[in-house]
């Protein structure tokens, strides 16, 4: 199976109001866990929301396209089941993948700055047509194409380019071998920086990966409505 990870950027002119809301808080995000198009064309979506619940819901009530919603508590977030009728570029964005064989690998992660990240499994020969159907001015960046190996794909991990470079170098030089055969100094040499800098890149990247894994490994939503 072929795996594709894609990053999209939605400028303010085509950004969903609740996606724009994420710009107001540090580390706020939403994770789209599953969705279904109902017979009447309503889109039913289940989100995990990392943002202040009351503030988020107050804003949600002001969005005209939202017909109704329910919530359930989580450990450090909450779950939102929303029913919505989209239109315009956001509807065309979803439709770009309707006639393909792609399956998404959840979560689809929304972050500040209009950023959206998710993985897809499907035939690479359909990728160009699907991405060409994404409406302007939504930005598209293919981050990875390769074989799908199963397990958790942390689409929402927000690493810098140097952090990614450091952990990739760490794998090459044996820093992540058990037992370890490479050192921080080896990573530093591979990415041409000081050992202290390489160590900082590795620690920050590892912390982000651990946080994202644990966030995604929380219990499933409880059947309580708000």
Secondary structure, 3 states (H helix, E strand, C coil): CEEEEEEEECCHHHCCHHHHHHHHCCCCEEEEEEEEECCCCCEEEEEEEECCHHHHHHHHCCCCCEEEEEEEECCCCEEEEEEECCCHHHHHHHHCCCCCCCEEEEEEEEEHHHEEEEEEECCHHHHHHHHHCCCCCCEEEEEEEEECCCCCCCCCCCCCHHHHHHHHHHHHHCCCCCCCCCCHHHHHHHHCCCHHHHHHHHHHHHHHHHHHHHHHCCCCCCCCCC
